[in-house]
Amino acid sequence: MNQWIYVMGEVSGEDVKIGVSRKPFLKERVKSVNAEQTTSAKYVLLVGLLGSAKDEKAIHRYFSHLRRSDKGDRTEYFNPAPELVEYINWLRSQWWVTHNGDEDATTMWVEDSTNWLPDPSRRIQRGTHDIEMLIQTDQALSGPLAGTPWDWFVSDEAQIQDYFTPLHLVDAARTAMGGIDLDAASHWLANKVLRIPDFFHMGRSAMENDWYGKVWLNPPFGNYLPWFQKIMHYVEIGEVTDVCMLSPTWAFTTIQAQDFIATTSAHVLLSPTPSFWGNSQGRTGRNDPHSIVYIGQREDEFCEAFAEYGIAMELRVRNSYSTPHS
């Protein structure tokens, strides 16, 4: 039977508690855990998900070498070593978990535990600390983790620069490519809706990790050259088979985009301009024309999938296009 599996962190960073709860809402379990403490220790919820008692035991076994020996028969308390802390942070980046404990267990998605039980690859490290910055880019300034050693964890708040893609466009890309394996620039909150199996974000850089499979990309507004170069590299070595990239149309018309565009096979000029969501100030984006370009062998499927969202076309690029005229 599925129940909540929760991970709580002591507010001073002393330890981590991993347990199970049958309460409908995990925030109720947080209250009871704090009421049970015989010391000044206080706990905050780090992450919760639905699983079985067997899954909880599997996590306990995996991290048994970190179990606190001074807790007697209370076997749910663990030392916060990097391998455990980074696994918790990885869990927080998944769309089928809760951060705040407000979700009802009866409405939460149940993910197969083979996709989330501890594994050396399931870790997200803390970003590099910038000594010149008083406030780090990954530091939570509000919410239950603010002011705790856990304030650098994957955030459950959108930022002023976040503009998430409308679901219908991502679903069209999913149809066009026959699925999506990786979102190369995303956010935990976006993936609660988009539900892409793997994604890169501020705490897991697309520039420092390998790309693979069928890729969806809506990169940050501005400097697109590094994104073009990443796509071309992974397509060239065969690790990426299909790409759908959404950006303002002008981004695909610059000199720095020419080599990239020469590798594409289809394009849709979106009409109307998408209304993006998730922005912390409620903005829906600029009204610039936007396009999605496609790399892969499914041109017909791409054009069909996006036909109702704009002007879809296959591209026939001249071989000389990538070489500027002298």
C-alpha positions in Angstrom: 0.0 0.0 0.0 1.3 3.4 -0.9 1.8 6.0 1.8 3.9 9.1 2.2 7.7 8.7 2.4 9.1 11.9 3.8 12.4 13.4 4.4 12.7 16.2 7.0 15.8 18.2 7.9 16.6 19.6 11.3 16.7 23.4 11.1 20.3 23.6 12.3 21.4 20.9 9.9 22.1 18.4 12.7 20.5 15.5 10.9 17.9 14.2 8.5 14.8 12.1 9.3 13.4 9.6 6.8 10.1 8.0 7.6 6.6 7.1 6.4 3.2 8.5 7.2 -0.4 7.6 6.5 -1.7 11.1 7.2 -3.5 12.6 4.2 -1.2 15.7 4.4 2.5 15.7 5.2 2.3 19.0 7.0 0.4 17.2 9.7 3.2 14.8 10.1 5.7 17.6 10.4 3.7 19.0 13.3 3.6 15.6 15.1 7.4 15.0 14.6 8.2 18.3 16.2 5.8 17.6 19.0 7.6 14.3 19.6 11.0 15.9 20.1 12.4 15.8 23.7 15.1 18.4 22.8 15.1 21.8 21.1 15.4 20.1 17.7 12.9 21.3 15.1 12.3 19.8 11.7 11.2 21.1 8.3 9.9 19.1 5.4 12.5 18.7 2.6 10.6 16.4 0.3 7.7 13.9 0.3 6.5 11.4 -2.2 4.2 8.3 -2.4 5.8 4.9 -2.0 5.6 1.7 0.1 7.1 0.7 3.4 9.4 -1.5 1.3 10.7 1.5 -0.5 11.3 3.3 2.8 13.3 0.3 4.0 15.3 0.3 0.8 16.3 3.9 1.4 17.2 3.1 5.0 19.4 0.2 3.9 21.1 2.3 1.2 22.1 5.0 3.7 22.5 2.7 6.8 26.1 3.7 7.2 24.9 7.2 7.9 22.4 6.3 10.5 22.9 8.1 13.8 24.1 5.6 16.4 23.2 7.9 19.3 19.5 7.8 18.7 18.9 4.3 20.2 15.9 2.6 18.7 15.0 5.6 16.7 16.3 4.4 13.4 14.9 7.1 11.1 17.7 9.7 11.8 20.7 10.0 9.6 23.8 12.2 9.4 23.6 14.7 6.5 26.5 13.5 4.4 26.8 14.9 0.9 25.6 11.6 -0.7 22.3 11.8 1.2 21.8 15.6 1.0 22.4 15.6 -2.8 20.0 12.7 -3.2 17.3 14.6 -1.3 18.0 17.6 -3.6 17.6 15.4 -6.6 14.3 14.2 -5.3 13.1 17.8 -4.9 13.7 18.3 -8.6 11.1 15.7 -9.6 7.6 16.8 -10.6 5.8 14.0 -8.6 7.0 15.1 -5.1 5.8 17.7 -2.6 7.9 20.4 -1.0 5.4 21.9 1.4 3.2 19.0 2.5 0.0 20.7 1.3 -0.8 18.1 -1.4 -3.4 15.5 -0.6 -2.1 11.9 -0.8 -5.2 10.8 -2.6 -4.5 13.1 -5.6 -0.7 12.7 -5.8 1.0 10.9 -8.7 2.6 7.6 -7.7 5.9 7.1 -9.5 7.5 3.7 -9.9 10.2 3.5 -7.2 12.7 2.1 -9.7 12.8 5.7 -11.1 13.6 7.3 -7.7 15.3 5.0 -5.2 18.8 6.0 -4.3 21.4 5.6 -7.0 24.8 7.3 -7.5 23.5 9.1 -10.6 20.6 10.6 -8.6 22.4 13.5 -7.0 22.3 17.3 -7.4 25.2 19.1 -5.9 25.2 22.6 -4.5 26.2 25.3 -7.0 29.5 27.1 -6.7 29.6 29.6 -3.9 30.4 33.1 -5.2 32.3 34.9 -2.4 31.6 38.3 -4.1 27.9 37.8 -3.7 26.2 38.5 -0.4 23.1 36.5 -1.5 23.8 33.4 -3.6 21.7 32.8 -6.7 20.4 29.5 -5.3 19.6 30.9 -1.8 16.0 30.8 -0.6 15.0 34.1 1.0 11.5 33.0 2.0 9.6 29.9 2.8 10.4 27.2 5.4 13.9 26.5 4.3 15.0 30.2 4.4 17.6 30.7 7.1 18.4 27.0 7.4 21.3 25.0 6.0 18.9 23.6 3.4 18.2 27.0 1.8 20.2 26.1 -1.3 17.9 23.2 -2.2 15.9 23.2 -5.5 13.5 26.0 -5.1 9.7 25.7 -5.2 9.3 29.3 -6.2 9.5 30.7 -9.7 11.8 33.7 -10.3 11.4 37.0 -12.2 13.3 35.5 -15.2 11.2 32.4 -15.4 8.7 32.0 -18.3 7.4 28.5 -18.7 6.1 27.1 -22.0 2.4 26.4 -22.4 1.6 22.8 -22.1 -0.1 22.5 -25.5 3.2 23.4 -27.2 5.2 20.8 -25.2 2.6 18.2 -25.9 2.8 19.0 -29.6 6.6 18.6 -29.4 6.1 15.3 -27.6 3.9 14.1 -30.5 6.3 15.5 -33.1 9.4 13.8 -31.7 7.6 10.6 -30.5 8.4 11.6 -26.9 10.6 13.8 -24.9 13.5 12.5 -22.8 15.1 15.8 -21.7 14.1 19.4 -21.1 17.4 21.2 -21.3 16.3 24.4 -19.5 13.5 24.0 -17.0 12.3 24.4 -13.4 10.7 22.0 -10.9 7.4 24.0 -11.0 7.3 23.8 -14.7 7.8 20.1 -14.7 4.9 19.6 -12.3 2.8 20.5 -15.4 5.0 19.5 -18.3 6.1 16.1 -16.8 9.2 15.5 -18.8 11.3 12.6 -17.4 14.6 14.5 -17.0 15.5 18.2 -17.0 18.3 20.7 -16.4 17.8 23.7 -14.2 19.7 26.3 -12.2 21.1 23.7 -9.9 22.0 21.3 -12.7 23.5 23.2 -15.5 22.8 22.3 -19.2 26.3 23.5 -19.9 28.0 21.0 -17.6 25.9 17.9 -18.1 25.4 15.5 -21.0 22.4 15.8 -23.3 20.7 12.8 -24.8 17.7 11.4 -26.7 14.8 13.6 -27.7 15.3 17.1 -26.4 12.9 20.0 -25.7 14.4 23.4 -25.2 13.1 26.8 -24.3 16.3 28.5 -23.2 16.7 31.7 -21.1 16.2 34.9 -23.2 19.4 36.4 -24.4 22.7 34.7 -25.3 21.6 31.8 -27.6 25.0 30.9 -29.1 26.0 28.4 -26.3 22.7 26.6 -26.7 23.1 26.4 -30.5 26.6 25.0 -29.9 25.4 22.4 -27.4 22.7 21.1 -29.7 25.0 20.8 -32.7 27.6 19.0 -30.6 25.3 16.4 -29.2 23.5 15.9 -32.5 26.9 15.5 -34.3 28.1 12.8 -31.9 24.8 11.0 -32.1 23.7 11.4 -28.4 20.7 13.6 -29.3 18.4 12.3 -32.0 15.7 15.0 -32.1 15.4 18.6 -30.9 12.5 21.1 -30.7 13.8 24.5 -29.7 11.5 27.5 -28.9 12.8 31.0 -29.0 11.9 34.5 -30.4 12.1 34.2 -34.1 14.9 36.8 -34.4 17.2 34.4 -32.4 17.2 32.1 -35.4 18.0 34.9 -38.0 21.3 36.1 -36.5 24.8 35.4 -38.0 25.6 33.2 -34.9 22.6 31.0 -35.7 23.4 30.2 -39.3 25.4 27.0 -38.6 22.7 25.8 -36.3 19.8 26.6 -38.7 21.7 24.7 -41.4 21.2 21.5 -39.3 17.4 22.0 -38.9 14.8 20.3 -41.0 11.5 22.0 -40.0 10.2 25.2 -38.5 6.9 26.6 -37.2 6.2 30.3 -36.9 3.8 30.4 -33.9 0.6 32.3 -34.3 -0.5 33.8 -32.0 2.6 34.5 -29.9 2.6 32.1 -26.9 1.5 33.4 -23.5 4.0 32.0 -21.1 3.3 31.2 -17.4 5.0 30.8 -14.1 6.6 34.2 -13.9 6.8 35.4 -10.3 5.3 38.8 -11.3 2.6 37.3 -13.5 4.1 38.4 -16.8 3.4 36.3 -19.9 6.3 37.4 -22.0 7.0 39.9 -24.8 4.8 39.9 -27.8 7.7 39.2 -30.2 7.1 36.6 -32.9 8.2 33.2 -31.7 9.2 30.1 -33.5 10.1 26.4 -32.9 12.7 24.8 -35.0 13.2 21.0 -35.3 16.2 18.8 -35.9 15.5 15.1 -36.7 14.0 12.8 -39.2 10.3 13.3 -38.4 9.6 16.4 -40.4 6.1 15.3 -41.5 5.2 14.5 -37.9 6.5 17.8 -36.7 4.5 19.8 -39.3 1.4 17.9 -38.5 1.7 18.2 -34.7 2.2 22.0 -34.9 -0.2 22.8 -37.8 -2.9 24.3 -35.5 -0.4 26.5 -33.7 1.1 28.5 -36.5 2.7 28.2 -39.9 4.6 24.9 -40.1 7.0 24.2 -42.8 9.9 21.9 -43.8 13.2 23.6 -44.5 15.4 23.3 -47.5 18.6 25.0 -46.6 21.2 25.7 -49.3 24.6 24.2 -48.6 26.2 27.6 -48.7 23.9 29.1 -46.1 26.3 28.6 -43.2 29.1 30.4 -45.0 28.7 34.2 -44.9 29.4 36.0 -48.2 32.6 37.9 -48.3 
